[in-house]
Amino acid sequence: MSGFMVVGTDGSAPSLDAVAWAAREAELRKTALRVVHALARPGHLPLDSVLPRALREHFRREADAVVDEAVLMARTTAPGIEVSGLVRPGEPLTVLTAESRSADLIVVGHRGLSEFAGTLLGSTAGGLAAHARCPVLVVREPEAPVGPVVLGLDGSPAGTAAVRFAFEEAAAQRVRLVALHAWTAWNAPLPPPADASEPYAYGPGVLAAEEERLLAESLAGTGDTYPDVKVERRTVHGPARPALIEASRTARLTVVGSRGRGGFTGLLLGSVSQAVLHHAHSPVAVVRGRPSRHVRAERPE
């Protein structure tokens, strides 16, 4: 067993959906699972107030009950995994961001108890996708949808970790991988023109061929590392956001990098990643920095 995963819970239905998903994920990855609940100060109390002991104990008992329920669900869902529970004082985003410094993966529901029912994405899930130091998986439903892993690619160096994460997930789930690269003439990196006297003149299909090459380069070498993963390459001429959201309709999981080649350097989360998080029809993994560490899935018999 190598490393561990973290799942955040607050007792809400979406967070318990995330717990069930995380338990199955930990079972596939043969890793431990840590269930974490953030014990925040009640919103109606001032920061400098001193809570009576009885009130502190009441909130602690409630927090312990939330964790116990989630741990029981995780162990019931995947009896063979190692599960631990933890209550940490602090706001959920702060607590889970701190956990991300040592975790391989953090799983959360798309919104929690304090979010409005119609909210597409809660503040904790959105903030964690922007600030976490490890991949973040946002769950929208209790059961994993049937379908491939969809990987959004734009050829940026930051996407390398997302590529590896997506292959790891497809290998663990034993499903195919759809590598999707969407481009337009506005965001395609231009190759040197054939005629230097006409620097903006390109023959028919030149840009499309260049984008096909970019997609192939982004995936180079991963097939040798994950020989059991069948890969479908899709190059789409059009904006990335609608292409990925549409592809997510039939996806088990949609994987994107935190920021692509078209984003501003200072942005923590790119516009494409934000749009997919808010509007995808499948769970979404946002990968920043190092990918999760675990042993590659065994070859199916």
C-alpha angles and dihedrals in degrees: 000000000000129000126334142254128226128215122190119219136181098170095262121132093249091051091050089050086055091051092054091048092047092050092054090045092051090049092053093045093044092231138127123264126219118198110208130191122185113221102208127184110263109266096235094059123084118245093242095051120113111225118223113250093245091054092048091051091049093054091046092052090050091050092049090050091053091052094044091053092049094046090051090051091050093049092046092049095047110015095182100060129093109247128185131177129219136183114200126184114238144060116315096244093049094046096047093044088055090050090052091067091075105019125097093216138000120211123196138165119253091252140001143217094288095051124097114257093242095050112123093203129013124229093247094053092045094045093046092052088055100043109026119113094215134044115294122211117199114201124206102176138030098241127054109249118240112251144072131306107259116211121196112213133184101164096251120143088238089064094066093088090048090054092053093044092051092050091048090051094047090048093049093046092041093229134125124267124232110203107198124191118181120191143169132193087258097059102030114110103238119236118220109283118248090231112048091196089064104044094176097044115104127170122241112289096011096118092043091051090049091053091049088053091049091053091049091050091050090057097039114133097008093097090064092050094046105030094164095059114096110213128206114194118209124184111189124192101219144059116321099227100062091038093056094041091052092047090051090066090080098029130112088205135357116216124198136166119247093246134005138210093275096055129097114262095240096053116110092200125024125230093248092052091048092050093049091048091053101040111023118122093217135050111285131217118201112197122202125173118332119024121233118281119235142122116276114256117264121255111270114251 
